[in-house]
Amino acid sequence: MEWSDLVRGRKMVRDFTDEPIDEATLRSVLDGARRTPSAGFTQGLDWVVLVGPEQTSLFWDQTLPAAERSTFRWPGLLRAPVIVLPMADRRAYVGRYAEPDKAQSGLGEGADRWPVPYWDVDAGMAAMALLYAVVDAGLGALFFGIFRSENELLASLGVPAGVRPIGAVAIGHPTEAAKLVGRQGSPSRRPRRPLDDMVHRGRW
């Protein structure tokens, strides 16, 4: 797929079939998505990958109680056969910047010394790369936030302290309706800002 087609064709998908994703495809998109910038080449990114109803239901049971699902706006999202959690490890970044070649920055003294938390920045770039890799593989994806029971979810998944997700990515085969409907969610109601409104040349 041409890069311009990939960028313009990517959209958030909220309605999936329950068709599984083969392991080779899943491994390929994850491998491509890890080849993104990493401050200090820390590589403090991990993926928690939930595959199939038994594993994905654990995620939904924690974050969307069954009693609320009958009124959930996007029921087709719950059919996604894969959920990936991009995990940012702040400890790895603080430790990396305490090493001799980075110590002069002072960032190795603690997470509070970072004006921008690069562990989240790097995980965000990897998540974006994952979205593009998914589209390139002929699949659909949705990045969404985890707004409930994060601590309980992480505990049930055995995630170490100090490591947390920046969100979740549902991956799967879009339904025919999702392919036809075009943009969903906020982009269906709000226009994209023109380039000239966003670019400030020389100064704001």
N, C-alpha and C positions, 0 to 999 in steps of 0.2 A: 504494500500500500504506500502511495506517495505521502510524504510528510504533511503537505498541505491538506490532503484529503483526510488524513488521520486526525489532525488538529480540528478541522472544521466538522468532522463527522462524529467526534466524541460527544456523548451526552450522558447524563445520569439516567440509568434505567431503574425503574421501580416495580417492574412486573416481569417475573421470570417463570420459565417452565421448571419442572423438577428434573429435567434431563441432566444426568451427571456430566462432569467435566473429566475427560480422561487425564490420567496422572502425568503423561508426557507434556500435555498442553499446560497444565497447571505449573509444573516444574519450570517450563520454559518462560512463562510470564513472570514468575517469581525471580528467576535468575536474571532476566533482563532488567527488572525493576530495582535490583540491588546495585546496579552499576550507575550510581548517581553520586553527586558531590558529597564529600564527607569531611567535615572540619578536622584538620590534623590527620586525616585518613584514620579517624578513630574507629569508624565502622560500628558505632554503637546502636545498630539497628537489628532488631529481630522480628520475625514474622511468627505470629501464632495463627496456624491455619486449621480451620474447622471444616471438615469435609463430610457431607452426608447428613441425613436427618438426625441421626443419633447425636452427632457432635454439634450441629448448628442449633438444635433444640435447646441445648444447654445454654447457649448464648441468649436465645429469645426468652427462655424461662426466667433468666436473671433480669433482662432489660425491658421486657414487654410482657407483663403478667397475662395469663390466659384470659382473665376476666375482662381485659381491655381490648382483646383482639377483635371482637365482633364489631367494634367501632373504629378500628385502625384504618386509616385512610388508604394504605397501600398494602392490602393483603397479599398481593403477588410477590412482595419483597420477601415474605417469609418462606417462599418456595426456593429461594436461591440455594443451590447445592453447596456453595463454598462461601465462607466468611473468613476474611483475612484481617487480623489486627496488626497494624504497623506499630511496633513497640519501640519507644525511645528510652535509652538507658543513660540517664544523666550522670550516673557514677562513672561510666566509661569515659565520658568527656572530661570530667573533672580530673580523673586519674591520668588521662592522656596529657592534659595540659599542665600536670605536675611534673612531667618528664623533662629532662634537661634541655631539650631543644625547644620547649614551649614554656618553661617555667617563668621566663621573664615577663610573660603576659599577665601574670597574677591570677589567671583563670583557674589554676589548679588549687587555689586556696579554698574553693567552695562554690556551690552552684549559685550562691547569691552574688558572686563577683561577675557573672555573665550579664552584660546589658541586654543581650539577646540570647535566649536559650537555643543554642545551635543543635542540641539533640532533637528538639521539636522541628527546627528548620529542615534538618537533614531527613528526618522521618517524613515530613511533608513532601519533600522533593521525591522521595522514594515512592510515596503513595501516588503522587501524580504520574510518575513513570509507570507504576502498576496500572493505572487507569488507561494509559495509552497502549501498554502492552496487551491488555485485555481486548481493546478494540482491534488492534492489529491481528489478534488471534481469532477474530470473528465472533467475539463474545460481548456481553454487556456488563456494566458494573455501576455501583452506587457507592460513593463515599458518604458516610453519615456519622454524626457524633454519638457518643455513648453518654446519655444524660441521666441514667439511673443505675444504681447498684453496681457501680464500677468496682468498688473494693471487693464486693462479694464475688463478682465475676472473676476478677484476677485471682482471688484466693482459690476458687474452684478450678482454675486452670493451672495452678501451681506457679504463678508468675512471681519472681523474686521481688522483694522490696526495692524501691527505687526505680523500677521499670514500669512504665505505664503506656497505654495506647494513646495515640493522637486521635483516634476514631476507629471506624470499622469500614471495610470494603466488602460489599456483597458482590459476588461474581456468579454469572450463569448465562444461560441462553435466554435472550429476550423473547417474550411472547410475540406472536404476529401483531397483536394490538399495540404492543410497545414499540415495535418497529414502525408502525404506520402513524402513530399519534404525534411523533416529533418530540419537541421539547416538553418536559413535564415539570411539575413543581414551580418554583419562582420564575425560571426563565420563560415559562409559558405566559406569564403575566407582566413581566418587566422587560423592557427592551435592553439590548446590550449597549453600553456606553460607546459613542463614537471614538475612534482612535484619537482624533484631534482634541477631544475634551480631556483625554487622559495624559497626553504627552506635553510636558513643559520643557521647552528647549532653552537652555542657558540659565533659567531661573524659573521659579513658580510664577 
